[in-house]
Amino acid sequence: MISPPLLRRLLLALLLFPLLSGGETNLNSDRAALLTLRITVGRTALQWNETNSPCTWHGVGCLHNRVVFLRLPAVGLFGEIPAGTLGNLTALRSLSLRFNNLSGSLPPDLTGAAHLRNIYLQENRFSGDIPPVLFSLQKLVRLNLAGNGFTGGISPEFNKLSRLETLYVERNQLSGGIHDLNLPKLEQFNVSYNRLNGSVPSKLWKMPSSAFKGTSLCGGPLPICLNGISSMTVPEVAGGGGGSKLSGGAIAGIVVGSTALVVILLILSVFLCRGSKAGAREAAAMVAKRPEMVLKRPEIGKRLMFLGNVGAPEFDLEDLLRASAEVLGKGTFGTVYKAELEVGTVVVVKRLRDVILAEEEFREKIEAVGYMNHENIVPLRAYYYSENEKLLVYDYMPMGSISALLHGKPFFTPSFITSTV
């Protein structure tokens, strides 16, 4: 006969066994979903050790033996996200795949991740209508789809997301009007640089006018609507048409500045493309003479490198990735963005393209560029290096570009991020 204490232990074991085995089964399901994601869009970008627990993998976070967040910004993900991946992470709370090259739409089975609260997909190459599957995720608090190629309109289905506090869809190709949005908790909103028209709904009047910049919307924080048509007009540039002309001194200044800019671009071309060993040795010698220019690693931003003469870092890589951005222009070496950080700092970020250099060689050449000191040259503030992303960070100069002065064009032009860097 089994003694009462032993019987109690057996009953307790029988009760706990399904819970323990269920937790292990769920983690194995999460592992399989993540490995499928790596095979399809991660390829060599995700160096996960399959023999270890997925909770130890880069960008993966767990709670109670389940994957609850996936944060893989700017790691080189490429292609379309298939079914059987994100939707199978049924305990997922936060998803960040910013600054990659993901395309297509989102898989319909994302409904399986019903606990999602934060989704950050900005600066990718997603296209088509805003995925309807998003409207089923009713626990969403923050949604950022900025800097993609989404088309169609801003659906009234957004009203299903009653907990939404942040909605960023700027710099897409959305068209039509904004339907009445009933999002009582909405605090941060941006639809700038889309093909939107019509009037701004009254519940969005509390938003700043910059949230609607680069559209044909009217009313609310914007100029009033006249017969359903926006009264906004593009202001004339001083000096254009029959207006006042630039003075001789201003023209001379522009010519000198243009010459200086050409020289700077030539220097950068030599540094970043030809990889001259002699230039590297000279750069190292210059840095040795100026020890205050040695790069230092900030305590928070472990991969965003600041030049030693800019003072204490005010932001890190995560701050940079969270910033709202405008495309200022595209050139031979890549795309230039104006980034407004949450702390209020405004910087210019150059996203380099087709620069194939080892990290040490890249660092030496960037040090040489940072050493340049001239009143007409904006000093380099920081840089970021990885195999798939190379960024240069400068202070923002609000006076505009030489091209704008010469040709009478506005400095800011709406664009869409399609870089494959």
C-alpha angles and dihedrals in degrees: 000000000000114000117238094246092052091045091053091052092051092050091049091051091050091051095048098043097077091048094050095044090045092056091051091047092052093050090050088052090051090049092052092049092050093047090051088051091051093049094049105038106002103055106153094349094081113058098189120164105228092201091064129072112274086235087073095051121111112270095010124113128186139196124188090355094305131108106250103165136030115190116176108150119171097354098128102261109172137188136014123331107237130213117268094049122074093014090058092058090087096172095049115135104169131030123186119175097151125156098019133116100253115151143183117038136302121280114260091230090069082101085083089071091067094154094064112134102166128040121177113181101146123142099027132111101256114150143182126051119338100278110264089214089075091066090063092060095087095172092064114132102167127030123175118180097153123144099026134109101257115154135189124056139306099271123223083227086086086079088075088070095076094163094055113129100165128040119171118174100147123142098030130112098257117152141188127039135317111255118219104286116207101194105141095185097046110130105153120046135160131172097156122147098026131118093256125144141174129056129329110246113249093242089063096051090099090066119096119260089245088070088069100036117138095025135100093241122130141188131048109047089000130070114293121273118253114203089334092306123111114250092210115122132184108256117238116252113243110255095026127118112357095338130109117309129228114271121246090251092052092049091049090050091051092049091050090046091048091051091049090049092052090051091049092050091050090051091048090048090056093044099044104032111029097040095211112198091207090055090051092053091048090049091052090049092051092050091049089058091051107044092175088069094063111121116250130197114235119230094242106029100056095178103033104086119208126203112247095238099059099078126237114348112257096195144015136218093277090054089051092051091048093052122109108242141200124200108239097180149310128245145163094289098042144278128324122214135187107222124196109201123211090245089061098256116135118207139167117237123200111202104204122219131202094004108144109184135133113252095250093050091045090051093051093052093045089052089055091051090048090052092064110107119188134135091238095049121081107226119242110250104186144334139211125212131191133140092262103029133045118177133181118200123204135171113266117253108203097197095088134235134305089243090057092053095045098043103027094240124143114258095229117062124177114242141153127246110244099149115140094202 
